[in-house]
Amino acid sequence: MRIILALMALLMSGYSAGSDCVVLLHGLARTASAMSTMEQALTDAGYFTVNVDYPSRQHIVEKLAPMAIAPALAKCRAEHNPTIHFVTHSMGGILLRQYTQDHKIAELGRVVMMGPPNQGSQVVDNLKDVPGFEAFNGPAGMQLGTGEQDLPKQLGPVTFELGIIAGTSSINLLLSNYLPNPDDGKVSLENTKVAGMCALVSVNVSHPFLMKRQKVINQVLHFLQYGKFSGESAEHYNCQAQLTSS
């Protein structure tokens, strides 16, 4: 019912997604199926969607980024999509930042990142030396600490139209002990932020469910349409200088 109401609102506004493409990038230790609910909502809204599956635990981010993103761009371009948006969860956002640092996407439109560790995660800082951590999270997971030598701090400001959705509820109180409040059990709200972002909204959702909850899906659709989030918790920034200089 909520999806239907959201789609009715889009139709009443006169908005059409047209043939825009949306690339979905899942997070660490996930698969494309984790983004299936989001994928269906975007498809129902009229977008051509490419839900990427990539081996998140097998390689470092620098290798995963082109492996995941280049074929997705090719699929969008094969459909003659004029604009290519991205919706990412967790480490998927870091892959996009890495890729856009090395490659220009001429058709790049708007980007929504859900729970991205843009400044790294203190969970990695505290658990990276624990036996089994690297085996479960792989080499990319080991790159996501908060140190100046860690990958998130090595990436520069974003130069695309970015909205960030940060969770403020946790179902993993053990991991939350390592994080500044508020947090989503994997990443603190503060560490989702990045220089150059256009908007941020907090939602009372935990990290593993950000891509599935209707309130988050509504915010994703809203940002892709308007370039901003809705509601009292939404914050908007002047990001035009970064966008025009890119």
Buried (B, 14 or more C-beta within 10 A) or exposed (E): EEBEEBBEBBEEEEBEBEBBBBBBBBBBBBBBEBBBBBBBBBBBBBBBBBBBBBEBBEBBBBBBBBBBBEBBBEBBEEEEBEBBBBBBBBBBBBBBBBBBBEEEBEBBBBBBBBBBBBBBBBBBBBBBEEEEBBEEBBBBBBBBBBEEEBBBEEBEBBBBBBBBBBBBBBEBEEBBEBBEEBBBBBBBBBBBBBEBBBBBBBBEBBBBBBBBBBBBBBBBBBBBBBBBBEEEBBBBBEBEEBBEEB
